[in-house]
Amino acid sequence: MSSEPNPAQGIAGYAALVTGGGSGIGLGTATRLVRDGAHVTICGRTEDKLAAAVATLAQVASEADGSPGAGGTARYVVADVTIEEQVAEAVAAATSERGRLDILFANAGGSLHMGPIVGADVESVRSTIDVNLVGTFLCIKHGAPVMAAGVGTGVDGGAAPGGAITGMSSGTGGFPHRYLFAYGAAKAGIDTLCKYAAEELGSTGVRVNSVQPGIVDDELMAPITAGGPLLDDYLAEMPISRLGTVEDIAAAVRFLSGPEAGWVTGVNLPIDGGHHLRRGANYGLLFGE
């Protein structure tokens, strides 16, 4: 089934769900989507952070194109992506207007373990895999059925084209970064999951890709981006030797989510200044190695 892209339309009126949308890359991507006219639901575990993010997004919407109301809208749902019932509730909230979801950015994740494989805490490794890989799986499981072409109503009131899912991977999933094995293995799993989903869901018109950011200057990475040997190591291995920005990643997710990328599926896209061409960062520097 074709997704029937219309590049001239953009994403105005699209329904979007961004997990982990209260800060960092999630909030930056939600900002871009709202600015381009999408109706965005963000979710996360911390209500105060989500409420503040929605206030920011409402301001972005009011300023879009210089006229109030020209942008999209934003709301939040408190949800933990490792809990299936909460993922289902977040998807239901995002689909409430037109009975469908057009964009899903499965962004929520994190690293709960750093260090050598030998001696690693098993529960920390399991938790890292759960929040990244299992959380992304649950988002696809519940999002895909309401993103298929023909489900719900299109933004123009007609038949809806297939939607687009983007998984949040990492450069660590594409090539080794010393002592980040749990996070990297989980992210590699996301890349493979997204390829499997792209193959399986293509007949419904749903596209599935992942992004592999390098080091991004946001609050999560602030202890590294503030400076030091590990940052120096990152920059030395990047052909375009600078920190990434939230906007760098948001622009890529926006492209993959829109009709402009209507023939793009099953791609794991590095956004890292070329870091993937060289070796991964050595987190052993944080351990005095």
C-alpha positions in Angstrom: 0.0 0.0 0.0 1.4 3.4 -1.0 1.8 6.1 1.6 0.9 8.6 -1.2 3.2 11.4 -0.1 2.3 15.0 -0.9 5.6 17.1 -0.4 3.7 20.4 -0.9 1.5 19.6 2.1 4.2 19.4 4.8 3.0 18.2 8.2 0.4 20.9 9.1 -2.4 19.2 10.9 -0.6 15.9 11.5 -1.0 14.2 14.9 2.3 13.4 16.5 3.5 11.6 19.6 7.0 12.2 21.0 8.1 10.1 24.0 10.6 11.6 26.3 9.3 14.9 25.1 9.8 17.0 28.2 13.4 18.0 27.6 16.5 17.6 25.3 16.1 16.1 21.8 12.5 15.1 22.5 11.5 18.7 23.4 13.6 20.1 20.5 11.8 17.8 18.1 8.4 18.6 19.5 9.2 22.2 19.0 10.1 21.7 15.4 6.9 19.7 14.8 4.7 22.3 16.5 6.3 25.1 14.5 5.5 23.2 11.3 1.9 22.9 12.3 1.6 19.5 13.9 -0.6 18.7 16.9 1.9 17.1 19.3 1.4 15.0 22.3 4.5 14.6 24.5 4.9 12.0 27.2 7.3 11.2 30.0 7.4 10.2 33.6 7.7 13.7 35.3 4.6 15.8 35.1 6.1 19.1 36.2 8.7 18.8 33.4 6.0 18.0 30.8 3.8 20.9 31.9 6.7 23.3 31.5 7.5 21.9 28.1 3.9 22.3 26.9 3.9 25.9 28.0 7.1 26.4 25.9 5.5 24.6 22.9 2.3 26.8 23.2 4.5 29.9 23.0 6.2 28.4 19.9 2.8 27.8 18.3 1.6 31.3 19.0 4.7 32.8 17.3 4.8 30.5 14.2 4.9 32.5 11.0 4.5 35.6 13.1 0.8 35.2 13.7 -1.0 33.6 16.6 -2.4 30.2 15.9 -0.4 29.6 12.8 1.5 26.7 14.4 0.3 23.5 15.8 -0.7 22.6 19.3 0.7 20.7 22.2 -0.4 18.6 25.2 1.1 16.0 27.5 0.4 12.6 29.0 2.3 11.2 31.9 3.6 7.8 30.7 6.5 5.4 31.3 7.4 3.7 28.0 8.4 0.5 29.9 4.7 0.0 31.0 2.6 -1.2 28.2 -0.7 0.1 29.5 0.7 3.6 29.8 2.1 3.5 26.2 -1.3 2.4 25.0 -2.9 5.4 26.8 -0.4 7.8 25.4 -1.1 6.6 21.9 -4.8 6.8 22.5 -4.5 10.4 23.7 -2.5 11.4 20.6 -5.1 9.8 18.2 -8.2 11.3 19.9 -8.8 14.0 17.3 -8.9 12.1 14.0 -8.7 8.5 15.1 -5.1 8.2 13.9 -1.5 9.0 14.5 0.7 10.4 11.7 4.1 10.8 13.4 5.7 8.8 16.2 9.1 9.7 17.6 10.1 6.9 20.0 12.7 9.1 21.7 12.6 8.0 25.4 15.6 6.2 26.6 18.7 6.5 28.7 21.8 4.7 30.1 21.6 3.1 33.5 24.9 1.4 33.3 28.4 2.5 32.4 31.5 0.4 32.8 33.1 -2.9 31.9 31.1 -6.0 31.0 32.9 -8.0 33.6 31.4 -7.1 37.0 28.4 -5.3 35.5 25.3 -5.0 37.6 22.7 -7.2 35.8 19.7 -5.2 36.9 21.2 -1.9 35.6 21.9 -3.7 32.2 18.3 -5.0 32.1 16.9 -1.6 32.9 18.9 0.0 30.2 17.6 -2.5 27.6 14.1 -2.2 28.9 13.8 1.6 28.7 15.5 1.7 25.3 14.7 -1.4 23.3 11.5 -2.7 25.0 10.1 0.8 25.3 10.6 1.4 21.5 9.0 -2.0 20.7 5.9 -1.0 22.8 5.6 2.3 21.0 5.7 0.6 17.6 3.3 -2.2 18.8 0.7 0.3 19.8 1.4 3.1 17.4 1.6 1.1 14.1 -2.1 0.0 14.0 -3.4 3.6 14.1 -0.8 4.8 11.6 -1.7 2.5 8.7 -2.9 4.1 5.5 -6.7 4.5 5.6 -7.1 4.4 9.4 -8.9 7.4 10.8 -9.2 10.6 8.8 -6.6 12.5 6.8 -5.9 16.1 7.6 -7.9 17.2 4.6 -10.9 15.1 5.7 -10.1 12.4 3.1 -8.3 9.1 3.3 -5.2 9.2 5.5 -1.8 8.1 4.1 0.6 5.9 6.1 2.4 7.4 9.0 6.1 7.6 9.9 7.9 6.1 13.0 11.4 7.2 14.0 13.3 5.3 16.7 15.9 7.0 18.8 19.2 5.1 18.5 22.7 6.4 19.0 26.2 6.3 17.5 26.9 3.8 20.3 24.5 1.4 18.5 26.5 1.6 15.3 30.0 1.3 16.6 31.6 0.6 20.0 32.1 3.3 22.6 34.3 1.8 25.3 32.3 1.0 28.5 28.9 1.8 27.1 28.0 -1.8 26.1 24.6 -1.9 27.7 23.4 1.3 26.1 25.0 0.5 22.8 23.6 -3.0 22.6 20.1 -1.6 23.4 20.5 1.0 20.7 21.8 -1.5 18.2 18.6 -3.5 19.0 16.5 -0.4 18.2 18.2 -0.1 14.8 17.5 -3.7 14.0 14.0 -3.5 15.4 13.3 -0.5 13.1 14.5 -2.4 10.1 12.3 -5.4 10.9 9.3 -3.1 11.5 10.0 -1.3 8.2 9.9 -4.6 6.3 6.8 -5.8 8.1 4.8 -2.6 8.1 5.6 -1.3 4.6 2.5 -3.0 3.1 0.3 -0.9 5.4 2.0 2.3 4.2 3.9 2.9 7.5 7.5 3.9 7.3 10.0 3.1 10.1 13.5 4.6 10.4 16.0 5.3 13.2 18.4 8.2 13.9 21.9 7.7 15.5 22.9 11.0 17.1 26.5 11.7 18.0 27.3 13.8 21.1 24.7 16.6 21.4 25.0 19.7 23.6 22.0 19.3 25.8 21.3 18.9 29.5 21.8 15.1 29.4 25.3 15.4 28.1 26.3 18.5 29.9 28.8 16.8 32.2 30.8 15.8 29.1 30.1 18.8 26.8 31.4 21.1 29.6 34.9 20.0 28.6 37.6 17.5 29.5 39.4 14.6 28.1 36.3 12.7 26.9 35.0 15.7 25.0 38.4 16.1 23.4 38.4 12.5 22.4 34.9 12.9 20.8 36.0 16.0 18.8 39.3 14.4 17.7 37.3 11.5 16.0 34.8 13.7 14.2 35.5 15.0 10.6 33.1 17.9 11.3 34.6 18.6 14.7 31.8 20.3 16.7 29.1 19.4 19.2 25.8 18.5 17.7 22.7 20.6 18.6 19.2 19.5 19.5 18.1 21.3 16.3 20.4 19.1 14.2 18.6 16.0 15.4 15.1 17.6 15.3 15.6 18.6 11.6 16.5 15.0 10.7 13.5 13.6 12.5 11.2 16.2 10.9 12.5 15.1 7.5 12.0 11.4 8.2 8.5 12.1 9.6 7.2 14.1 6.7 5.9 13.4 3.2 9.2 14.7 1.8 10.7 11.3 2.9 7.8 9.3 1.6 10.1 6.7 -0.1 12.5 6.4 2.9 12.1 3.4 5.2 14.4 1.0 7.0 17.2 3.5 7.4 19.5 4.0 10.4 20.7 7.6 9.9 23.9 8.8 11.6 23.8 12.5 12.6 27.2 12.9 14.2 29.5 15.0 12.1 31.0 11.9 10.6 32.0 10.3 13.9 30.8 6.9 12.6 33.6 7.0 10.0 36.2 6.7 12.8 36.2 5.1 16.3 33.9 5.4 19.2 34.6 7.6 22.2 36.6 6.1 25.0 34.5 6.3 28.2 37.4 4.7 30.0 38.7 8.2 30.3 36.1 8.8 33.0 37.6 5.9 34.9 41.1 7.2 34.8 42.3 4.9 31.9 
